């Protein structure tokens, strides 16, 4: 009998992959579910981005294989982006690596640094892919707590008490998803110090620094960070390009060379049109970013806050990013008691926080990636049904 690889026993099908099948079935039955669950921007990229893609697609010479390291134009644009917004200087030749989205970067980095049996520090709550890919690749996941009373920042006293002798990587994500915890320079400085003192590579996943945030921080702003840290960034959220699959990895030349060794054996480079269009997008105007990443999401955020209030949930109004994270009332025994009620009675799909770890089991997450009309309708449905 043919059997699946044993590594599949360590993971389950991704929550949204499973749940969206149920939502699709409900829609097929005429339920008209409003989804406030997934962080997939519903707005288009800038006009010049789309124009460049169309221009290159019409070039008969542009459809061949591309270098894994990316085009010169794209790497230069990535370096300009980091200099312009973060004040970080990166050598486009050997300190930047384009990715087919930062989710793929999590895979490449883990393969490049972690042997089976090595330990990986993963935040709880945190992006589920940090855990699932680590398990698939045979690493041991060691959770570190993020808590509301600490602003969802790492507890460094707690980290120092842990046995980190077998830890190779530490995953961080600021501005934080799912909690909306803000990025802080002090946190970044302490992360760099922690990496140095324990010979750990800290990887900061940084796709949300433009969403409802006037302050753009990078782990690589800390002096010496490139020596022991890696930063992932993505165009999915900040440039309305989730389906384009364009991200980047930034670090020192040695780390980049190791990650490239993995990547070049897995991928064959992104279509030239996408790369050159992405280069155009990196030069979007300040006004474009304000309108797309702050003004639009700020209007939607008011509806998300009203939904939280209608559900009796509490939330930190200072959080940033394209989600709103809120604690459910004590009257519910389990978060799914609330989210399933909202789904089947109000016909609104929101995310239960347990999928991000045990510290999220009393929380829900509302996505801001829906038009204001849909969010207003979701609010009315919830008020009537719950």
Protein Blocks (a to p, Z undefined) as FASTA:
>chain_A
ZZddfklmmpccdfklmmmmmmmmmmmnonopacfkbccdfbdcdfklmmmmmmmmmpmk
lmcccdfkbpfklmmmmmmmmmmmnopacdfklmcccdehjklmmmmmmmmmmcghiacd
ddddddfklmmmmmmnopacddddddfkloopacfklmmmpccklpfbdcddddddfklp
acdfklmmmmmmmmmmnopacddddfklmgopabdcdfklpghklmmpccdddfklmnop
mknopadddddfklmmmmmmmmmmmbgojafklmmmmmmmmmpcfklmmmmmmmmmmmmm
mmmmmmmmmnopacdfkbgcjbdcddddfkbmbfklmmmmmmmmnopacddfklnojklm
mcccddfbbcfklmmmmmmmmmmmZZ
